[in-house]
């Protein structure tokens, strides 16, 4: 029934477009606009990108550090569930560690050609200016590796974990070195009420205690699979709180009097992978993913920085920011979330676009502004070689394509300007976890060259790909699913790339209407990721029409970067220097080749959509059974996904 309704909508849209093409000029669309993956939709209020560490001031002001945020400063400030500004520039901090006191913030700095890696900056909390630079690590040549892995203050002292130096260095808060405490692989730090220092050894599953003079005290031995990733000493209970990034995915509380003893836990054991309080992958108030930071204020509110799984070689595009605030009774008060930077979310055909699938996360797009974070689809314990966390040098894999076929979903993820595509499937036993399958190119597809001339996963699960230096478009038809939901494809069916569209750079195939859309690159350019202005549309491609395009579209603007199609429309997003088309999406009629309308940000608007598109697959489109088009666009500046809704 759903398929018949969708086909009916497509045919109706095609008929209306043809009938009115001669009398309906291109116009600004009467579309609505929204967003996903960020608590707030404006640049002024947005939550910053991928906070990797957190410090909470006694009055409840939250400071987080990120390695990269395109618009916000590298240290973001929040209070009462709202943004309160930022410190520094967007690429200034490493993000790996932050702490503070009444007057200052101390944060690990990113590699600099001036002072190298392994430095800590002190910033005035009032003026936000850096006033002290502290050289901590002797390892000064690491550009995308954490060298400072923990920071803490107590009174007039600053403690810093020098990971590669296998030591914790002690300074005054003015940056004067005092002494070193030797310990292998130091990480997160906390100082208890008597001045004892506690040092997490993440890979060892241990937390080692030292006296104020550096003498070895007790060692807390957690399970062999525990990964202590965050420490906080709770003065009110005199307990050490330990964020466990291992399979328990919770916070453990230890009493420190005498021999440290486990006193209790906070959060569901197993976190978002637990199957007793939800399905695998499902996030929730206490279904944690990665606990990266813990803090409390004097009112007893608890704050947990709890970030979804996902990978990125620059450490700042891995899964996003997810801060939970709880009252003294442990009840969730609010969340602050920024779950997308360089990525996209694809409307889910199985739910008629109620759900949206990103490369690592699932969102519900109905209801409140910003949507709802539903699930993190990465299971790092069952699938430790998942390419979304073992990135093998790729920048990230947060761009998605999705097909729903006979109750089965196929997810394909890729990076910003990809030559490689990764395949996943889902099944009931694994809930919302995406199970890794194949990679293209690979022997599984009898493909050895990079994907340089376009890629498309069609609505029937078929794969269309232009491999480098072959001169062909290869179609791998879906042949079925096994009992676990894993898809299989037949051998490639080859189609010669039409000479009129070389050099080919994009492929979009609409299986329901047998329509092939091919995008030409920029003539004479060595940039294989670029789109020129020529788009060819072939109606009846699989039926045999592979040589006669009709229509041939000339794009209305240069610098197109991402395209997708649904129903009777091609949707085009642009890169910089495209004038007022920068943040807009052109809707071009596939029957006439004409620009029918442009999806815009209506004025006045409380939603930011100002980012240009600098990713090959940063636009996704879907035609709902209601006749409404849903188009998503990557919004780098807003750390979100822009959602356009339009009914012709």
BANU-821004 format. One line per 5 residues: number of its first residue (from 1); their letters; for each residue x, y, z of C-alpha. Coordinates in nm, 2 decimals, always signed. Example, Ala and Ser with C-alpha at 12.3 -4.5 7.8 and 13.67 -1.06 7.14 Angstrom:
BEGIN
1> as> +1.23,-0.45,+0.78  +1.37,-0.11,+0.71 $
END
This chain:
BEGIN
1> xxxxx> +0.00,+0.00,+0.00  +0.28,+0.24,+0.09  +0.46,+0.17,-0.24  +0.14,+0.23,-0.44  +0.08,+0.56,-0.26 $
6> xxxxx> +0.44,+0.67,-0.33  +0.42,+0.58,-0.70  +0.09,+0.76,-0.72  +0.25,+1.07,-0.57  +0.54,+1.05,-0.81 $
11> xxxxx> +0.31,+1.02,-1.11  +0.09,+1.31,-0.99  +0.40,+1.53,-0.94  +0.53,+1.45,-1.28  +0.19,+1.53,-1.45 $
16> xxxxx> +0.16,+1.86,-1.27  +0.51,+1.96,-1.35  +0.46,+1.89,-1.72  +0.13,+2.06,-1.73  +0.24,+2.39,-1.56 $
21> xxxxx> +0.60,+2.41,-1.69  +0.51,+2.68,-1.94  +0.32,+2.90,-1.71  +0.49,+2.86,-1.37  +0.82,+3.05,-1.34 $
26> xxxxx> +1.09,+2.96,-1.09  +0.99,+3.09,-0.75  +1.09,+3.09,-0.39  +0.93,+2.79,-0.23  +0.66,+2.81,+0.03 $
31> xxxxx> +0.86,+2.56,+0.24  +0.91,+2.52,+0.61  +1.24,+2.47,+0.78  +1.36,+2.29,+1.08  +1.66,+2.11,+1.21 $
36> xxxxx> +1.79,+1.79,+1.38  +2.08,+1.69,+1.60  +2.12,+2.01,+1.81  +1.92,+2.12,+2.10  +1.90,+2.47,+1.95 $
41> xxxxx> +1.87,+2.59,+1.60  +2.03,+2.93,+1.60  +2.40,+3.02,+1.59  +2.37,+3.23,+1.91  +2.21,+2.94,+2.11 $
46> xxxxx> +2.36,+2.63,+1.95  +2.54,+2.36,+2.15  +2.91,+2.34,+2.04  +3.07,+2.06,+1.85  +3.21,+1.74,+2.02 $
51> xxxxx> +3.29,+1.85,+2.37  +3.56,+1.60,+2.48  +3.61,+1.71,+2.84  +3.42,+1.92,+3.10  +3.46,+2.12,+3.41 $
56> xxxxx> +3.17,+2.25,+3.62  +3.21,+2.56,+3.84  +3.05,+2.55,+4.19  +2.78,+2.79,+4.07  +2.68,+2.55,+3.79 $
61> xxxxx> +2.86,+2.71,+3.50  +2.98,+2.44,+3.26  +3.30,+2.47,+3.05  +3.36,+2.21,+2.78  +3.67,+2.18,+2.55 $
66> xxxxx> +3.65,+2.07,+2.18  +3.93,+2.03,+1.92  +3.73,+2.19,+1.64  +3.41,+2.39,+1.61  +3.35,+2.58,+1.29 $
71> xxxxx> +3.16,+2.86,+1.45  +3.18,+2.84,+1.83  +3.50,+2.90,+2.03  +3.69,+2.59,+2.14  +3.58,+2.62,+2.50 $
76> xxxxx> +3.20,+2.65,+2.52  +3.02,+2.78,+2.83  +2.67,+2.68,+2.94  +2.45,+2.75,+3.23  +2.09,+2.64,+3.31 $
81> xxxxx> +2.06,+2.45,+2.99  +2.16,+2.75,+2.77  +2.47,+2.87,+2.59  +2.66,+3.14,+2.79  +2.94,+3.22,+2.54 $
86> xxxxx> +3.28,+3.07,+2.46  +3.65,+3.12,+2.50  +3.92,+3.11,+2.24  +3.91,+3.04,+1.87  +3.76,+2.73,+1.72 $
91> xxxxx> +4.08,+2.54,+1.66  +4.28,+2.65,+1.96  +4.22,+2.36,+2.20  +4.30,+1.99,+2.20  +3.98,+1.91,+2.38 $
96> xxxxx> +4.14,+1.63,+2.58  +4.14,+1.80,+2.93  +4.00,+2.10,+3.11  +3.97,+2.22,+3.46  +3.92,+2.54,+3.65 $
101> xxxxx> +3.90,+2.74,+3.98  +3.73,+3.05,+4.09  +3.92,+3.28,+3.85  +4.07,+3.07,+3.58  +4.01,+2.79,+3.32 $
106> xxxxx> +4.30,+2.56,+3.23  +4.28,+2.37,+2.90  +4.50,+2.15,+2.69  +4.60,+2.33,+2.37  +4.61,+2.20,+2.02 $
111> xxxxx> +4.94,+2.16,+1.84  +5.10,+2.49,+1.74  +5.39,+2.57,+1.52  +5.50,+2.82,+1.79  +5.49,+2.59,+2.10 $
116> xxxxx> +5.42,+2.24,+1.96  +5.20,+2.00,+2.14  +5.16,+1.92,+2.51  +5.09,+2.28,+2.63  +4.82,+2.40,+2.87 $
121> xxxxx> +4.67,+2.75,+2.86  +4.53,+2.94,+3.15  +4.23,+3.17,+3.07  +4.07,+3.44,+3.28  +3.71,+3.34,+3.34 $
126> xxxxx> +3.60,+3.70,+3.33  +3.80,+3.85,+3.04  +3.83,+3.51,+2.86  +4.19,+3.60,+2.77  +4.48,+3.36,+2.79 $
131> xxxxx> +4.73,+3.49,+3.05  +4.96,+3.19,+3.11  +5.11,+2.93,+2.88  +5.25,+2.62,+3.05  +5.47,+2.37,+2.86 $
136> xxxxx> +5.39,+2.04,+3.02  +5.50,+1.75,+2.79  +5.84,+1.68,+2.64  +5.65,+1.53,+2.34  +5.60,+1.84,+2.13 $
141> xxxxx> +5.54,+1.70,+1.78  +5.20,+1.53,+1.81  +4.95,+1.71,+1.59  +4.64,+1.49,+1.63  +4.72,+1.29,+1.94 $
146> xxxxx> +4.63,+1.37,+2.30  +4.94,+1.43,+2.50  +4.77,+1.60,+2.80  +4.50,+1.36,+2.91  +4.39,+1.50,+3.25 $
151> xxxxx> +4.39,+1.83,+3.44  +4.28,+1.91,+3.80  +4.32,+2.20,+4.05  +4.33,+2.21,+4.42  +4.40,+2.53,+4.61 $
156> xxxxx> +4.71,+2.69,+4.45  +4.82,+2.37,+4.26  +4.75,+2.25,+3.91  +4.79,+1.88,+3.81  +4.85,+1.77,+3.45 $
161> xxxxx> +4.87,+1.42,+3.31  +5.16,+1.40,+3.06  +5.06,+1.08,+2.89  +5.38,+1.01,+2.69  +5.60,+1.13,+2.97 $
166> xxxxx> +5.44,+0.87,+3.20  +5.40,+1.12,+3.47  +5.16,+1.37,+3.64  +5.32,+1.71,+3.66  +5.24,+1.94,+3.94 $
171> xxxxx> +5.25,+2.32,+3.90  +5.13,+2.62,+4.09  +4.82,+2.77,+3.92  +5.06,+3.05,+3.79  +5.25,+2.78,+3.60 $
176> xxxxx> +5.55,+2.73,+3.82  +5.67,+2.36,+3.82  +5.67,+2.19,+4.16  +5.74,+1.82,+4.11  +5.65,+1.51,+3.90 $
181> xxxxx> +5.47,+1.20,+4.00  +5.57,+0.90,+3.79  +5.29,+0.67,+3.67  +5.24,+0.49,+3.34  +4.97,+0.61,+3.10 $
186> xxxxx> +4.81,+0.87,+3.32  +4.46,+1.00,+3.23  +4.18,+1.17,+3.41  +4.26,+1.33,+3.75  +4.08,+1.42,+4.07 $
191> xxxxx> +4.19,+1.56,+4.40  +4.00,+1.45,+4.71  +3.91,+1.64,+5.03  +4.24,+1.57,+5.20  +4.46,+1.66,+4.90 $
196> xxxxx> +4.52,+1.31,+4.77  +4.55,+1.28,+4.40  +4.37,+1.01,+4.20  +4.49,+0.92,+3.86  +4.30,+0.70,+3.61 $
201> xxxxx> +4.50,+0.45,+3.40  +4.24,+0.40,+3.14  +4.38,+0.11,+2.95  +4.46,-0.07,+3.28  +4.12,-0.03,+3.43 $
206> xxxxx> +4.28,+0.12,+3.74  +4.28,+0.44,+3.95  +4.59,+0.50,+4.15  +4.60,+0.73,+4.46  +4.89,+0.94,+4.57 $
211> xxxxx> +4.94,+1.15,+4.89  +4.98,+1.53,+4.86  +5.36,+1.47,+4.87  +5.34,+1.21,+4.59  +5.36,+0.89,+4.79 $
216> xxxxx> +5.18,+0.59,+4.65  +4.86,+0.51,+4.84  +4.58,+0.27,+4.73  +4.49,+0.15,+4.39  +4.13,+0.09,+4.28 $
221> xxxxx> +4.13,-0.22,+4.05  +3.82,-0.23,+3.83  +3.73,-0.51,+3.60  +3.97,-0.59,+3.31  +3.72,-0.45,+3.06 $
226> xxxxx> +3.65,-0.13,+3.26  +3.79,+0.19,+3.11  +3.80,+0.48,+3.36  +3.75,+0.78,+3.14  +3.64,+1.06,+3.39 $
231> xxxxx> +3.70,+1.13,+3.76  +3.53,+1.36,+4.00  +3.56,+1.38,+4.38  +3.21,+1.45,+4.53  +3.28,+1.65,+4.85 $
236> xxxxx> +2.93,+1.61,+4.98  +2.95,+1.23,+4.99  +3.33,+1.20,+5.02  +3.31,+0.96,+4.73  +3.52,+0.93,+4.41 $
241> xxxxx> +3.30,+0.92,+4.10  +3.44,+0.72,+3.81  +3.31,+0.73,+3.46  +3.34,+0.39,+3.30  +3.38,+0.39,+2.92 $
246> xxxxx> +3.39,+0.01,+2.92  +3.09,-0.22,+2.86  +2.93,-0.12,+3.19  +2.88,+0.24,+3.05  +2.80,+0.39,+3.39 $
251> xxxxx> +2.94,+0.59,+3.68  +3.08,+0.41,+3.98  +3.11,+0.56,+4.33  +3.39,+0.46,+4.57  +3.43,+0.55,+4.93 $
256> xxxxx> +3.79,+0.65,+5.00  +3.82,+0.60,+5.37  +4.07,+0.32,+5.43  +4.06,+0.07,+5.14  +3.85,+0.22,+4.86 $
261> xxxxx> +3.52,+0.04,+4.83  +3.25,+0.04,+4.57  +2.95,+0.22,+4.73  +2.72,+0.23,+4.43  +2.66,+0.32,+4.07 $
266> xxxxx> +2.47,+0.58,+3.87  +2.33,+0.50,+3.53  +2.20,+0.18,+3.37  +2.46,-0.10,+3.37  +2.54,-0.15,+3.01 $
271> xxxxx> +2.42,+0.19,+2.92  +2.27,+0.23,+2.57  +2.35,-0.13,+2.49  +2.15,-0.27,+2.78  +1.85,-0.49,+2.67 $
276> xxxxx> +1.66,-0.49,+3.00  +1.55,-0.13,+3.00  +1.54,-0.07,+2.62  +1.68,-0.21,+2.29  +2.04,-0.21,+2.20 $
281> xxxxx> +2.15,+0.13,+2.08  +1.87,+0.32,+2.24  +1.98,+0.62,+2.44  +1.80,+0.76,+2.74  +1.82,+0.95,+3.07 $
286> xxxxx> +2.06,+0.71,+3.23  +2.15,+0.49,+2.93  +2.49,+0.64,+2.88  +2.73,+0.60,+2.59  +3.08,+0.73,+2.67 $
291> xxxxx> +3.11,+0.92,+3.00  +3.38,+1.18,+2.92  +3.32,+1.42,+3.20  +3.15,+1.45,+3.55  +3.09,+1.75,+3.77 $
296> xxxxx> +2.85,+1.88,+4.04  +2.75,+2.23,+4.16  +2.69,+2.34,+4.52  +2.32,+2.29,+4.48  +2.38,+1.92,+4.43 $
301> xxxxx> +2.30,+1.90,+4.06  +2.51,+1.64,+3.87  +2.63,+1.70,+3.52  +2.75,+1.42,+3.29  +2.92,+1.47,+2.96 $
306> xxxxx> +2.82,+1.15,+2.78  +2.91,+1.13,+2.41  +2.79,+0.89,+2.14  +3.04,+0.66,+1.97  +3.18,+0.73,+1.63 $
311> xxxxx> +3.53,+0.80,+1.49  +3.73,+1.08,+1.33  +4.10,+1.12,+1.28  +4.10,+1.48,+1.40  +3.93,+1.37,+1.73 $
316> xxxxx> +3.66,+1.63,+1.70  +3.40,+1.47,+1.48  +3.35,+1.15,+1.66  +2.99,+1.15,+1.79  +2.90,+1.49,+1.93 $
321> xxxxx> +2.83,+1.66,+2.25  +2.57,+1.51,+2.50  +2.55,+1.68,+2.84  +2.29,+1.55,+3.09  +2.20,+1.76,+3.40 $
326> xxxxx> +2.04,+1.58,+3.70  +1.89,+1.72,+4.02  +2.01,+1.60,+4.37  +1.76,+1.31,+4.35  +1.91,+1.19,+4.03 $
331> xxxxx> +1.63,+1.29,+3.80  +1.71,+1.43,+3.46  +1.65,+1.80,+3.44  +1.77,+1.88,+3.08  +2.01,+1.78,+2.81 $
336> xxxxx> +2.24,+1.98,+2.58  +2.32,+1.80,+2.25  +2.52,+1.87,+1.94  +2.53,+1.54,+1.75  +2.63,+1.64,+1.40 $
341> xxxxx> +2.91,+1.84,+1.25  +3.04,+1.71,+0.92  +2.75,+1.47,+0.84  +2.40,+1.42,+0.72  +2.08,+1.24,+0.83 $
346> xxxxx> +1.87,+1.05,+0.57  +1.49,+1.02,+0.59  +1.39,+0.67,+0.67  +1.15,+0.52,+0.41  +1.03,+0.25,+0.65 $
351> xxxxx> +0.87,+0.52,+0.87  +0.79,+0.76,+0.59  +1.06,+1.00,+0.73  +0.96,+1.00,+1.09  +1.30,+0.87,+1.17 $
356> xxxxx> +1.63,+1.00,+1.02  +1.95,+0.79,+1.00  +2.29,+0.95,+1.03  +2.62,+0.78,+0.99  +2.62,+0.69,+1.36 $
361> xxxxx> +2.30,+0.82,+1.52  +1.92,+0.79,+1.47  +1.69,+1.09,+1.52  +1.31,+1.12,+1.54  +1.22,+1.42,+1.33 $
366> xxxxx> +0.86,+1.46,+1.45  +0.75,+1.66,+1.74  +0.96,+1.93,+1.91  +1.21,+2.15,+1.73  +1.55,+1.99,+1.69 $
371> xxxxx> +1.40,+1.64,+1.69  +1.49,+1.37,+1.94  +1.81,+1.17,+1.97  +1.69,+0.81,+1.95  +1.99,+0.59,+1.92 $
376> xxxxx> +2.37,+0.55,+1.87  +2.41,+0.28,+1.62  +2.77,+0.19,+1.70  +2.86,-0.11,+1.93  +3.23,-0.08,+1.99 $
381> xxxxx> +3.25,-0.40,+2.20  +3.08,-0.64,+1.97  +3.23,-0.48,+1.66  +3.56,-0.32,+1.76  +3.67,-0.30,+1.39 $
386> xxxxx> +3.36,-0.10,+1.29  +3.50,+0.15,+1.04  +3.31,+0.43,+1.20  +3.54,+0.40,+1.50  +3.85,+0.24,+1.33 $
391> xxxxx> +3.87,+0.51,+1.07  +4.18,+0.40,+0.89  +4.28,+0.75,+0.80  +3.94,+0.86,+0.68  +3.83,+1.20,+0.81 $
396> xxxxx> +3.49,+1.06,+0.93  +3.20,+0.84,+0.83  +2.90,+1.05,+0.92  +2.73,+1.07,+0.58  +2.45,+0.82,+0.53 $
401> xxxxx> +2.24,+0.66,+0.26  +1.95,+0.43,+0.35  +1.72,+0.18,+0.18  +1.43,-0.01,+0.34  +1.34,-0.33,+0.15 $
406> xxxxx> +1.09,-0.58,+0.27  +1.13,-0.50,+0.64  +1.51,-0.48,+0.61  +1.72,-0.17,+0.63  +2.05,-0.12,+0.45 $
411> xxxxx> +2.27,+0.16,+0.58  +2.57,+0.29,+0.38  +2.81,+0.54,+0.54  +3.09,+0.75,+0.40  +3.31,+1.05,+0.47 $
416> xxxxx> +3.30,+1.41,+0.36  +3.45,+1.35,+0.01  +3.47,+0.97,+0.00  +3.64,+0.72,-0.22  +3.52,+0.44,+0.00 $
421> xxxxx> +3.17,+0.33,+0.12  +3.08,+0.10,+0.41  +2.77,-0.12,+0.44  +2.56,-0.21,+0.74  +2.24,-0.40,+0.82 $
426> xxxxx> +2.00,-0.42,+1.12  +1.81,-0.70,+1.29  +1.58,-0.75,+1.58  +1.85,-0.92,+1.80  +2.07,-0.61,+1.78 $
431> xxxxx> +1.80,-0.34,+1.80  +1.93,-0.01,+1.67  +2.29,-0.13,+1.62  +2.42,-0.12,+1.27  +2.60,-0.44,+1.19 $
436> xxxxx> +2.91,-0.40,+0.97  +2.90,-0.59,+0.64  +3.11,-0.50,+0.34  +3.32,-0.22,+0.20  +3.33,-0.08,-0.15 $
441> xxxxx> +3.58,-0.11,-0.32  +3.69,-0.46,-0.20  +3.71,-0.82,-0.33  +3.35,-0.87,-0.21  +3.24,-0.65,-0.50 $
446> xxxxx> +3.53,-0.76,-0.73  +3.63,-0.39,-0.72  +3.99,-0.27,-0.67  +3.98,+0.10,-0.77  +3.85,+0.40,-0.58 $
451> xxxxx> +3.50,+0.53,-0.61  +3.56,+0.85,-0.81  +3.26,+0.88,-1.04  +2.96,+0.87,-0.82  +2.78,+0.63,-0.58 $
456> xxxxx> +2.41,+0.56,-0.51  +2.21,+0.32,-0.30  +1.87,+0.31,-0.46  +1.54,+0.25,-0.29  +1.54,-0.12,-0.39 $
461> xxxxx> +1.88,-0.18,-0.23  +2.07,-0.17,-0.56  +2.42,-0.02,-0.57  +2.53,+0.21,-0.85  +2.89,+0.31,-0.86 $
466> xxxxx> +3.14,+0.47,-1.09  +3.48,+0.32,-1.01  +3.79,+0.51,-1.11  +3.94,+0.45,-1.46  +3.69,+0.19,-1.57 $
471> xxxxx> +3.47,+0.40,-1.80  +3.16,+0.22,-1.67  +2.88,+0.26,-1.42  +2.85,-0.07,-1.23  +2.51,-0.18,-1.10 $
476> xxxxx> +2.51,-0.44,-0.82  +2.14,-0.56,-0.79  +2.02,-0.67,-0.45  +1.96,-1.04,-0.45  +1.82,-1.08,-0.10 $
481> xxxxx> +1.88,-1.10,+0.27  +1.99,-1.39,+0.49  +1.82,-1.50,+0.81  +2.02,-1.23,+1.01  +1.91,-0.95,+0.77 $
486> xxxxx> +2.25,-0.93,+0.60  +2.21,-0.82,+0.23  +2.37,-0.98,-0.07  +2.42,-0.85,-0.41  +2.47,-1.00,-0.75 $
491> xxxxx> +2.76,-0.95,-0.99  +2.79,-0.61,-1.15  +2.59,-0.52,-1.46  +2.80,-0.27,-1.66  +2.68,+0.04,-1.84 $
496> xxxxx> +2.92,+0.25,-2.04  +2.94,+0.61,-1.91  +2.78,+0.83,-2.18  +3.04,+1.04,-2.36  +2.83,+1.35,-2.32 $
501> xxxxx> +2.86,+1.34,-1.94  +3.23,+1.26,-1.89  +3.40,+1.32,-1.66  +3.12,+1.17,-1.45  +3.11,+1.28,-1.08 $
506> xxxxx> +2.77,+1.20,-0.94  +2.51,+0.92,-0.98  +2.15,+0.92,-0.85  +1.92,+0.64,-0.96  +1.54,+0.64,-0.88 $
511> xxxxx> +1.44,+0.28,-0.89  +1.06,+0.34,-0.87  +1.06,+0.54,-1.20  +1.37,+0.39,-1.36  +1.53,+0.74,-1.38 $
516> xxxxx> +1.91,+0.78,-1.40  +2.06,+1.12,-1.31  +2.42,+1.18,-1.39  +2.63,+1.48,-1.29  +2.93,+1.60,-1.49 $
521> xxxxx> +3.25,+1.72,-1.32  +3.43,+2.05,-1.40  +3.59,+2.02,-1.74  +3.97,+2.03,-1.72  +3.97,+2.01,-1.34 $
526> xxxxx> +4.17,+1.76,-1.14  +3.91,+1.79,-0.86  +3.71,+1.47,-0.90  +3.47,+1.58,-0.62  +3.35,+1.89,-0.80 $
531> xxxxx> +3.02,+1.92,-0.99  +3.00,+2.13,-1.30  +2.68,+2.27,-1.44  +2.56,+1.99,-1.67  +2.32,+1.72,-1.54 $
536> xxxxx> +2.18,+1.45,-1.77  +1.85,+1.28,-1.69  +1.77,+0.94,-1.85  +1.42,+0.81,-1.82  +1.40,+0.43,-1.87 $
541> xxxxx> +1.77,+0.37,-1.80  +1.74,+0.00,-1.70  +1.48,-0.05,-1.97  +1.75,+0.04,-2.23  +1.77,+0.42,-2.26 $
546> xxxxx> +2.14,+0.48,-2.17  +2.23,+0.71,-2.46  +1.95,+0.98,-2.49  +1.92,+1.21,-2.20  +1.59,+1.41,-2.17 $
551> xxxxx> +1.61,+1.66,-2.02  +1.97,+1.79,-2.00  +1.98,+2.03,-1.71  +2.21,+2.33,-1.69  +2.24,+2.42,-1.32 $
556> xxxxx> +2.15,+2.78,-1.24  +2.46,+2.84,-1.03  +2.82,+2.73,-1.03  +2.99,+2.55,-0.75  +2.72,+2.28,-0.69 $
561> xxxxx> +2.85,+2.04,-0.43  +2.58,+1.79,-0.34  +2.27,+1.65,-0.52  +2.00,+1.41,-0.45  +1.66,+1.33,-0.61 $
566> xxxxx> +1.32,+1.21,-0.51  +0.99,+1.19,-0.69  +1.00,+1.44,-0.98  +1.27,+1.67,-0.84  +1.65,+1.70,-0.84 $
571> xxxxx> +1.77,+1.89,-0.53  +2.10,+2.08,-0.55  +2.31,+2.23,-0.27  +2.61,+2.46,-0.32  +2.96,+2.54,-0.20 $
576> xxxxx> +3.09,+2.89,-0.13  +3.09,+3.19,-0.37  +2.75,+3.10,-0.51  +2.58,+3.42,-0.41  +2.25,+3.40,-0.24 $
581> xxxxx> +2.22,+3.04,-0.34  +2.48,+2.96,-0.07  +2.24,+2.83,+0.19  +1.95,+2.74,-0.04  +1.85,+2.42,-0.22 $
586> xxxxx> +1.74,+2.44,-0.58  +1.45,+2.21,-0.68  +1.47,+2.12,-1.05  +1.20,+1.94,-1.24  +1.31,+1.61,-1.38 $
591> xxxxx> +1.05,+1.62,-1.65  +1.12,+1.96,-1.78  +1.47,+2.03,-1.66  +1.36,+2.37,-1.53  +1.42,+2.53,-1.19 $
596> xxxxx> +1.08,+2.52,-1.04  +1.16,+2.66,-0.70  +1.43,+2.72,-0.44  +1.40,+2.59,-0.09  +1.50,+2.88,+0.14 $
601> xxxxx> +1.51,+2.99,+0.50  +1.18,+3.18,+0.54  +1.20,+3.53,+0.69  +1.17,+3.59,+0.97  +1.32,+3.26,+1.09 $
606> xxxxx> +1.45,+3.13,+1.42  +1.65,+2.85,+1.25  +2.00,+2.88,+1.11  +2.06,+2.73,+0.77  +2.35,+2.95,+0.66 $
611> xxxxx> +2.62,+2.69,+0.59  +2.74,+2.63,+0.25  +2.79,+2.26,+0.16  +3.14,+2.13,+0.14  +3.06,+1.75,+0.12 $
616> xxxxx> +2.98,+1.54,-0.18  +2.68,+1.37,-0.02  +2.56,+1.65,+0.21  +2.20,+1.66,+0.07  +1.94,+1.38,+0.10 $
621> xxxxx> +1.58,+1.39,-0.03  +1.27,+1.18,+0.02  +0.91,+1.20,-0.11  +0.66,+1.12,+0.16  +0.33,+0.93,+0.09 $
626> xxxxx> +0.15,+1.26,+0.17  +0.32,+1.43,-0.13  +0.56,+1.63,+0.09  +0.92,+1.65,+0.00  +1.17,+1.62,+0.29 $
631> xxxxx> +1.52,+1.75,+0.21  +1.81,+1.74,+0.46  +2.13,+1.95,+0.44  +2.45,+1.93,+0.64  +2.49,+2.24,+0.85 $
636> xxxxx> +2.85,+2.27,+0.96  +2.82,+2.61,+1.13  +2.52,+2.51,+1.33  +2.65,+2.16,+1.42  +2.31,+2.03,+1.30 $
641> xxxxx> +2.12,+1.90,+1.00  +1.88,+2.14,+0.83  +1.54,+1.99,+0.73  +1.34,+2.15,+0.45  +0.97,+2.04,+0.40 $
646> xxx> +0.80,+2.14,+0.08  +0.47,+2.04,-0.09  +0.46,+2.16,-0.45 $
END
